[in-house]
Amino acid sequence: MTTSESTTAATALKPGPWALDTAHSSVGFTIRHLGIAKVRAGFTKFDTEFVVDEAGFATLGATIHLDSFDSGNADRDAHVRNADFLDVANRPTLTFRATGPVLIAEEFTVEGEATLGGITKPVTLEVEWGGVQEFGDSRHAGFSATGTIKRTDFGVGGPVPGMLSDAVKVELEIQLIEPK
């Protein structure tokens, strides 16, 4: 079972598959450039798997479509998508799977594995529960998660001393829609 470190009691969610609210979710990251400034970017196309069982544990997973890389700069985006960095022609997705069911709480840790181009590495996400809220004719749940990966562990960009940091801070804002 994945660890679930809580500051309060577990939060009950309706069992079943929760759908991603793409209009209110984002997958972003921050990386240092030249050691002096942070560059922020993200991905505009991603899918999630979030299924709650009868005991209140969630199975978690995500797929990020790397060709949706967006930094707000078309030239940089094209360069990052090519073989020098993400190589989306040969590695179209990055996937994440929690290594076990997770009990949702105010704050919790998700241990999982990220896979890019046949390379799988452990990843830990620190998650903050945003709560559940009525929105229209459905209920939505919100989460914020952060973690850090090393881009060279996945063969992204190779060593670029002084230009790009190896550490990439991942920042997720996820909103899910309760099953009917």
C-alpha positions as CSV (number, residue, x, y, z in Angstrom):
1,M,0.0,0.0,0.0
2,T,1.2,3.5,-0.8
3,T,1.9,5.7,2.2
4,S,-0.8,8.1,3.2
5,E,0.5,10.5,5.8
6,S,-2.4,12.5,7.2
7,T,-2.8,15.5,9.4
8,T,-6.5,14.6,9.8
9,A,-8.7,11.6,9.2
10,A,-9.0,10.1,5.8
11,T,-11.4,11.8,3.4
12,A,-14.3,9.7,2.0
13,L,-14.8,9.8,-1.8
14,K,-17.6,8.1,-3.7
15,P,-16.4,4.7,-5.1
16,G,-15.9,4.4,-8.9
17,P,-13.9,6.0,-11.6
18,W,-13.5,9.8,-11.3
19,A,-13.2,11.7,-14.6
20,L,-10.6,14.3,-15.2
21,D,-11.9,17.9,-15.5
22,T,-9.5,19.0,-18.2
23,A,-10.7,22.7,-18.1
24,H,-9.6,23.0,-14.5
25,S,-6.5,20.8,-14.4
26,S,-2.9,21.4,-15.3
27,V,0.5,19.6,-15.6
28,G,3.4,21.9,-15.3
29,F,7.1,22.0,-14.3
30,T,9.9,24.3,-13.4
31,I,13.5,24.0,-14.4
32,R,16.4,26.4,-13.7
33,H,18.1,27.9,-16.8
34,L,21.7,29.1,-16.6
35,G,21.4,28.6,-12.8
36,I,19.9,32.0,-12.3
37,A,16.2,31.8,-13.3
38,K,13.3,29.4,-13.4
39,V,11.6,28.6,-16.6
40,R,8.0,27.3,-16.3
41,A,6.3,25.2,-18.9
42,G,3.8,22.4,-19.1
43,F,1.7,20.0,-21.1
44,T,-1.7,20.7,-22.5
45,K,-2.8,17.1,-23.1
46,F,-2.9,14.5,-20.4
47,D,-5.2,11.8,-19.0
48,T,-5.7,10.4,-15.5
49,E,-6.9,7.3,-13.9
50,F,-8.4,7.7,-10.5
51,V,-10.6,4.9,-9.2
52,V,-11.9,4.7,-5.7
53,D,-12.7,1.3,-4.2
54,E,-15.4,0.5,-1.6
55,A,-12.8,0.8,1.2
56,G,-12.0,4.4,0.1
57,F,-8.6,3.7,-1.4
58,A,-7.8,5.2,-4.8
59,T,-5.8,3.6,-7.7
60,L,-3.8,6.4,-9.4
61,G,-2.2,6.8,-12.8
62,A,-1.6,9.4,-15.5
63,T,-0.4,9.7,-19.1
64,I,1.2,12.9,-20.4
65,H,1.3,13.4,-24.2
66,L,4.7,14.9,-24.8
67,D,3.8,16.5,-28.1
68,S,1.6,18.9,-26.1
69,F,4.7,20.6,-24.5
70,D,4.0,24.3,-24.2
71,S,6.4,26.9,-22.8
72,G,4.7,29.9,-24.5
73,N,7.7,30.1,-27.0
74,A,7.1,28.3,-30.3
75,D,10.8,28.0,-31.2
76,R,11.7,26.6,-27.8
77,D,8.7,24.2,-27.9
78,A,9.8,22.8,-31.2
79,H,13.4,22.4,-29.9
80,V,12.3,20.7,-26.7
81,R,10.1,18.3,-28.6
82,N,12.9,17.1,-30.9
83,A,15.5,14.4,-30.3
84,D,17.8,16.8,-28.3
85,F,15.3,16.7,-25.4
86,L,11.9,14.9,-25.3
87,D,12.2,13.1,-28.7
88,V,8.4,12.9,-29.0
89,A,8.7,11.0,-32.3
90,N,10.1,8.0,-30.4
91,R,8.8,8.7,-26.9
92,P,5.3,10.1,-27.3
93,T,4.2,9.7,-23.7
94,L,5.3,9.8,-20.1
95,T,3.3,7.7,-17.7
96,F,3.0,7.6,-14.0
97,R,1.5,4.8,-11.9
98,A,1.2,4.7,-8.1
99,T,2.8,1.5,-6.8
100,G,-0.3,0.8,-4.6
101,P,-3.7,2.1,-3.5
102,V,-3.7,5.5,-1.8
103,L,-5.9,6.6,1.1
104,I,-6.9,10.2,0.4
105,A,-6.3,12.6,3.4
106,E,-5.6,16.3,3.9
107,E,-1.9,15.7,3.0
108,F,-0.4,12.5,1.8
109,T,2.5,11.0,-0.2
110,V,2.1,9.0,-3.3
111,E,5.0,6.6,-4.2
112,G,4.9,5.6,-7.9
113,E,6.9,5.0,-11.0
114,A,7.3,7.2,-14.0
115,T,8.1,5.7,-17.4
116,L,9.5,7.5,-20.4
117,G,10.9,5.7,-23.5
118,G,11.3,2.4,-21.7
119,I,13.1,3.9,-18.7
120,T,11.2,3.5,-15.4
121,K,12.2,5.4,-12.3
122,P,10.6,5.8,-8.8
123,V,8.8,9.2,-8.2
124,T,7.4,10.5,-5.0
125,L,4.6,13.1,-5.1
126,E,3.6,15.2,-2.1
127,V,-0.2,15.8,-2.4
128,E,-2.4,18.3,-0.8
129,W,-6.2,17.6,-0.8
130,G,-8.3,20.6,-1.9
131,G,-11.6,19.1,-0.9
132,V,-14.9,18.4,-2.7
133,Q,-17.3,21.0,-4.0
134,E,-20.6,21.1,-5.9
135,F,-20.2,22.5,-9.4
136,G,-23.2,22.5,-11.7
137,D,-24.8,19.1,-11.5
138,S,-21.8,17.3,-10.2
139,R,-19.3,17.2,-7.4
140,H,-15.6,17.9,-8.0
141,A,-12.5,16.9,-6.0
142,G,-9.3,18.9,-6.2
143,F,-5.6,18.0,-5.6
144,S,-2.3,19.8,-5.8
145,A,0.8,17.6,-6.1
146,T,4.5,18.3,-6.4
147,G,7.6,16.2,-6.9
148,T,11.1,16.4,-8.4
149,I,12.6,14.2,-11.1
150,K,16.1,14.2,-12.7
151,R,15.7,14.7,-16.4
152,T,18.9,12.8,-17.2
153,D,17.6,9.8,-15.4
154,F,15.1,9.6,-18.3
155,G,17.6,10.5,-21.0
156,V,16.2,14.0,-21.5
157,G,18.7,16.5,-22.8
158,G,21.8,14.8,-21.7
159,P,24.2,16.8,-19.5
160,V,24.1,20.5,-20.2
161,P,26.5,21.9,-17.6
162,G,25.5,25.3,-16.4
163,M,22.7,25.6,-18.9
164,L,19.8,23.5,-17.5
165,S,19.5,22.0,-14.1
166,D,19.1,18.3,-13.8
167,A,16.3,18.7,-11.3
168,V,12.8,19.3,-12.7
169,K,10.1,20.3,-10.2
170,V,6.8,18.8,-11.3
171,E,3.6,20.7,-10.4
172,L,0.1,19.2,-10.8
173,E,-3.3,20.8,-10.2
174,I,-5.9,18.1,-10.7
175,Q,-9.7,18.5,-10.5
176,L,-11.8,15.3,-10.9
177,I,-15.5,14.8,-11.4
178,E,-17.4,12.4,-9.2
179,P,-18.9,9.3,-10.8
180,K,-22.7,9.4,-11.4
